[in-house]
């Protein structure tokens, strides 16, 4: 996992196949190597249920040993620009090709570090190629060490799950793809280059991307990216059924390759065991380990070797991914089935007004069937959802109108629309943003921008609000940077006027985090508002996570 800020002076610094078991799983403390048994989560009715396999911990660790050996033979590192990285790619590629995968090396461009090695993409034959379930992990390490937990753990686990799928060779309902990313440690550059290389149609085919970064931390926890989303449902169910009470991966937010996919509008989740943040007492109580100690005390250090791995965390991550893949993509499809989607995928309305989207259905196998439509969750209070018509024959569409009231609270709501057919049910998500009755609207740019020493970055948002901006506008900024005093921050309005909202300078350094500002302005609300961040001093660097403006 990439660091959130670089201090130049201190860079050195299970689920088995026994799904029928009725015995509740018991969480084991970190360090246990026992394979776990879970009752699992309900499957879609469109699949004939097949139990996911137990992914071999022994085999995952054998891959880790190979990556350690590669690093030992190449100066102790597998950094993306070194022979250690290309040897790692070759090792993974050869195993995949021997198992029957179609593989390709993708050049790490544009925007990658000069000399960075390739991404590696592997497709398992079969399944609906218009519905791709993808999982990935970065394969590179930092220069300081072999990167066995960061991220040999995710890469080796991913490889063994892929080989297990090949060995089982089950019937596939969806297409499965794996990716090993280059140049993650330099800013998620390999995965960003891959996503940028995809056409709009190919991006749409990827229904979810699951990321695995640092899944073997010796003092780790059980963290899931975007834990409340649909993409996280299978991973969340797996760990919850083991009694592990997983938590949101706040430390890793926007710091690994899932951000590249999420920024392109692809649903994402993933698993991590933690990096340099400190385990809390509450986490130690429920997961074991040592409170007050980093999840990975060897994070980005030379001691990140095969000795720096928790077998329990590593084992469970592999079984969790297998569970997600088998749930989503493995099984015998019904002779009659359909799909459902929302276009546009998001909308907005001022409280008291309404917004619409088109819910479309497609017959994916067999003959058409009647599909009844309903909004099953996510409708905000004071709002109602209606469909015209309320049922369609698959292949047809309906207009969803969500009418809010003056009392509907402002916010963003993920509305789940369920289509109940004659043979199965499917769901899609429509995101609705409700703005306040005063007319204020909020706009966000959550693209990561690296903040280097003595440099300036510009992050724009386009406001579609009308009339004059209500002064003062409200600006919220999230920056990962260890010295906020280095930063000079200005807001540029649509008419070209700059407003300084934070000045650089000071005798000490504090972390930036999230800060809010009230900025007096006098201009129109519509157009491009730009947040400009300048690092005026040496040593401390970081990146802009996101910012929002309410006009």
N, C-alpha and C positions, 0 to 999 in steps of 0.2 A: 504494500500500500504506500502511495506517495505521501510525503510529509506535508503538513499544512503550512509550515513556514521554515525556511532554511537559514540557520545561523551559520554564516560562512566560516567563522572561526572554529566551529565545533562539529563539522560534518562527520568526523569519525565517530564524533559522538552519535440404536441402529435397529435400524428396522430390518429384521430378517424376513424370510419368506413365510413366516407363521402368522399371517394376518388374521387367521381365524381364532387365534388365542383369545380367551376371555379374561386372562389374568392381567390386571392393570400393571403397566410398566413401572418399575422403581428406578428413580434417578440414581446413578452411581456417581461418586465423587470423582473429580478430575484425577486422571492417572489410571482409572480402571480401563481394562482392555476387553471387558465383556461386551459381546454384541448385544444390542438392545432389541426387544420385541415390543411392537406397538400394534394396537388394534386398528390404527389408521383412521382416515377421514372418509366420508362417503364418496363414492365415485360417481361420475356423470352416468346417467342412465343410458347414454349412447355407447357405452363400452361394455364388453363382456369382461368382468373383473379378472385381472391376473395379478398375482401377488408379486411385488417387487423383490428382487433377490437381495441377499446379504452381500454387500461389497467387501471384498477381502482387505482387511487392514494390513495383513502381511504383504500383499502385493503393492498396496499404496506405499508402504515403507520401503519396499524394494526399489520403486521408482525414485523415492527420496535419496536412497543410497547412491543411485546412478547420478543424480544431479549433484550430490556432494562430491562424487568422484570427478565429475566434469569440472566443477569449480576448482578442485585440488590440482587438476592438470592445467589450469588456465589462470594462474595467478590469484586463486582464491576468490574469484568473482564470476558472476554470470550477467554482468551489466549488458545492456542492449547493444552496445557498440563493440563488444569484445567477442573473441573466439569462443569463450565460455557460453555465451548466449546462443550462437549459431550451432554449437554442438548440442545444446539442450533442445533446440528446435529439431535437429536431425534425429535425436533419440526418440522424441515423442512421435515425430512423423513416421519413422520406420515401424514403430509398434502399431500405429493406426493403419498404415497401408497393409501390413501383414494380416490385420484383422478384417480387412475388406472395406475400409473407409475410402471415400474419394477425398483426397486432400489437395490443398493448394496453398502455396506461400504467397501472401499478399505484401507487396512492397509497402514499407512504412512511410508513406507520403500521402498527402502533403503535410508539412509542418513538423515532421519528426526530427530528432537529433541527427546531425550529419553522421553517417556511418551506421545508423541503427539497423539491426537485423529485421527480418520479416515477421509479420503476423503469420500464424498457422491456422487454417480453417479446415475442419473435417466434417463431412456430411455422411450420415448413415443412409443407405438407400431405402426407399419406401416411404409410405405415409404421404399425406396431402401436402404438396410443396407450396400450396397457398396458405398453409397454416404451419409455421415454423416455431418450434420450441427450441430456444438456444440457451446454452450455458457457456460461461467463459471464465478465464483466470489469466492474470498476467504471468508471464514466464520469466521476465527479467528480474535481476536483483539490483541492489545498490552497489556502488564500487567497493564499499567497505567490507563486504563479506559474501558468502555463497548464497544467502537468501533462502535458507531451507524452509523456514516458516513463512517468510515474506519474499516470494510467494511460491516456493517449491511445494508447500502443503496444498494450496488450492490447485496448482497445475498437476501434481501427481494424483490427487484425488480425482480430478476431472478425467485424467487419462484412464484410470482404472474403471471408473463408471462407464466410459466409452467402450472399453474392452469387454466389460461385463455385458453391455447391451449387445455387442457383436457376438459374444459367446452364446447368449441366450437366443438371439435372433428371433424375437417374437414378431407377431403381426403388428403393423404400425398403423395407427389412424392419423397421426400427424407426423410431420417431418422433423427430425432431430438434427441439430447442428451444434458443433463445439468450436470454441475459439480460444487460442492461446496468444496473448497480446504482448507485443514489443513495447518498449519505451514508456511503460506506465510510470516508472519512478521519475521520469523527467516531466510529468504532467499529463498522464492519460493519453499520450500522443498516438500510440499504436491503435487503440480502440477507436479513438476519434477519427483517425485516417480511414479505418475500415468503414465506419458508419457513413463518413462523407463520401465514400466510393459507391455506396448503394444508391440505386435509383429510388424515386419515391415509391414506386410499385413494390420494389424488393423490401424496403423498410416496412411497408404495410403488411407484408407477408409474415414478418416476425411478430408473433402474438405475445411473446414474453421473453425477456432475457434475465437469466439468473447468474449472479456474479459470486465468485468464491475467492476471497482474499484474506490470507492469514487465518486459516481454519484449524491450526494446531497449537495455538499459544499456550505455553506451559502453565500460566496462571489465568487462563482465559475464562470468558463467559460465553453465553449463547445469545448472539446478536443477529437480528434479521433486518435487512434493509427494507424500508417502507412497509413495516410490519402489518399495517392495517389495510393494505391494498389487496386487490384480487390476485395480483401476481405473487404475493407472499403467502397465499392461503395454504398451499400444500406444505411449504416449509414450516409455517407456523403450526399447522396441525401435527406434523411429525414431532416437533420438539415439545409441544404442549402435551401430547399423548404420552411422552416419556416423563411428564411431571417436572419439566425443566424450567417452566415459566420464562420463555425467551423475552428479550427486551429489544426495543428499537436501537439500531446501530447509529447512535448519534455521533460517536467519535469518527466513524467512517463516512459520514454524509458528504457527498461530492468529492470524495478522496480516492475513489477507485473507479474501475472501468464501467460500472453500471451508469455513471453520470453521462457518459458519451451517448448511451442508448436513450436514457431518459430525456436528455436535452433534445433528442430527435423525435420525441413523441412516442417512444416504445415503452410499454409497461415493463417495469424492472423490479427485481428484488434480489436476494442473495443472502449469504451467510458469512459471518466473521466471528472470530474468537477474541478480537481486541488487539490493540497495538500498544502505544506508549502511555495511554491513560491509566489511571489508578483504579484498582478494584475497590469497591466500597464494602463496608461491613455487611450491609444487607445482601450484596451479591455473594460475598464469601459464605454467608450463612446458608443461602439456598443452593449454591453451586460448588462449594468447597474452595480451596485455595487460600491465599493470604491477602487479607485486607490491607490497604495502604501500599501495596506493591503493584508495579505495572503488570498489565496483562501479559506482555511480552518484554521481559527485562533485557532481551538481546535485540530489540527492534533497531534495524539499520546498523548493526554492529557486526564485528567479525565473529562473535560467538553465536550467530544465528546459523547453527550447524544442525546435524541430525540429533544432537543431544538436546536441542531446544524445541522439542515437540511433545505435546500431550496426546497420547494414544487415544484417549477417550474422545476428545474433541475431534480429532482427525477421523476416527472411525464413524462417529455420528454424522459428520458432514457428508461423507460418502453415501451413507444410507439415506440421508435426507434428500440428496439430489436424486438418487435412484427412485425414491418414493415419488418425488415430483414428476420425473420423466414417465414413470410407469402409470401414474395417475392421469397425466395429461395426454400421453401420446401412444401408449401401448394397449392393445386389445383388439378384439374383433368388432368392426363397426356393424351397427344394425343395418338391415337391408333398406331402411328408410330413415333419413336424417335431414337436418336443415341447420343453417347458421343464421345468426342475427347480428346486426350492427346499427350504429347511430351515426348519422351524417347531417350536420357537422357534429363532431364529438364533444363540443362544448358550446356554451351560450351564456348570455348575461341578461339580467333584467333589473331594473330599479324596483325596490319594494313597492308592491301595489300594481305592478305590471306583469306581463307574461313573456315567455320565451318558447320557441318551438324547435323541434328537430324531427328529422325523418327516420323512423325505425324501419329498416329494410330486412327482408328475409330472403334466403336462397335455399333451394332444394339441393343438398349436397350428395344424396344417394337415394335411390329408389324413386317412388312416386311422390308427388306433392301431398302435403297434409295440412290440416287446419291448425293454426297457431294462435292461441289466445295471449294477449299482451297485458302486462301489469307492471306498475312501478313497485317493486318489492322492498326497497330500502332507499334511504338517502333523501327522501322528499323533506324539505325544511318545514318547520312548524309554520302554520298559517297559510300553507300552500297546498294546492291540489293538482293532481296529474290526470289528464284525460287523453284517451287515444281515439283517433278517428281514421278508420274504424277500430273497434276494440279487438277484433280478430281478423286474420288474413289467411289466405292460402299461401303456403311457403312459395316464395318467388314474388310475393306482393309486398306492399309497404303501407305504413300508417303514419299519421302525423301525431307526435306527442306534443301536447301543450301543457306547460307547467305554469299555472297562474299563482302568483304570490299575492300577499295582502300587505297592507301598510305595516302590520306587526311582524312580518317575516324578518328575522334577524339578518343583517348583512353577513356575508361569508361565502365560502366556496363549498359546494355540496356535490358529492359523487352519487348520482341517482342511478340505482341498479334497475334495469328494465329486463324483465324475464319473459321469454316466450315459451309457453307451455304447449307442446305439440301432442300428437297422438302416440308417439313412441318415445319421446324424450323431451327434456327441457334444456334451454340454453339462455344465457344472460349476456348483456352488454352494459357498459357504463357510459352515462352522459354526464358531463361536468357542468354544473350551473353556478355562476357567480351572481350573487344578489348584492346590489349596492344600496346604500342608504337613501331615504326619501329626500334628503337634502340635495341630492344630485351628485355628490362626490363619488369619484370612481378611482379604483386602485389598479395600478399597472406594475408588472414585475419583470425583471430580467434576472434569471437564475443561471445564466451561463458563467462558467468559471473564467476569470481573467488573471493570469499570473502577474504579480507585482514585483518587478525586479528593481534593484538599486538604481537610483537616479533615472527612473523611467516614468512614463505617464500612460495610463490606460483609460479608454473611454467606453462606457457601457450604456447603450441607448435603450430607451423604451418608446414605443409609439402610443400616444394617448389618442383615443377616439372620443374623449369627452367633449362636450360642446360648451360654448360660451366662454366667459372669463374664468381663469383659475381662481379658486377660493383661497385668498391669502390669510394666514400662511399655509403653504402646501406642507404636507407631512411626508417626510422621507425617512425610511428605515434602511440601514446598511449593515450587512453582515460580512466581515472581513476576517480571514485567518491570518494574523500578523502579530509577531511577538513584540513589536514596538510601534504602538499607535502614534507616538510622538514623531515618527518619521514621515507621517502621511499628511498631505494637504489635499483636501477634498472640496470640489466645487460642483455646483449644479448649473448646467446650461439649459436655458429655456428654449422653447420653439422659436422665439424671436431673436435668438442669438445672445441674449444677456446672460452673463455669468454671475452666480451668487456663491461666495465662499461660505461653506457651512462648517468647515473644520480646518484649523491651521496647524502646520507642523512646528516642531520645536519643543524643547523641554530638557530638563537635566536628568531624567530617568526614563525607563521604558515600561510600559504596561501593555498587556494584550488588548487587542481591539475588540473582538467579539461582535456583538450586535449593538448598534447605537441608533437612536432616533433623533430627528431634528425637525424643528418648525422653521420653515424658510419663508420670510416675507417676499412676495413676488407681485409683479404687476404686468400681466400679459394674458394671452389666450391659453385655454386649457388644452386644445388639440395640437397635435404635431409631435415632434421628437424632443423628448427630454433626455439629457445625457448626464450621467454621473462621471466625473473625471477625478481619478485618483492619481496623485503624484507622490512617489517615494523620493524625498529630498536628501536622504542620507545613505551612507554605506552600511553594510553588514546584514541587517535584518531584511528579509524578503517574505513574501507570502502570496495570497491570492484573494481576490474579491469573490466571495461565494454567491451573493445575490443582493439585490436592492429593490425596494418598492417605493412608489410615489403615489400619494393620494391627492388628486387635484379637484 
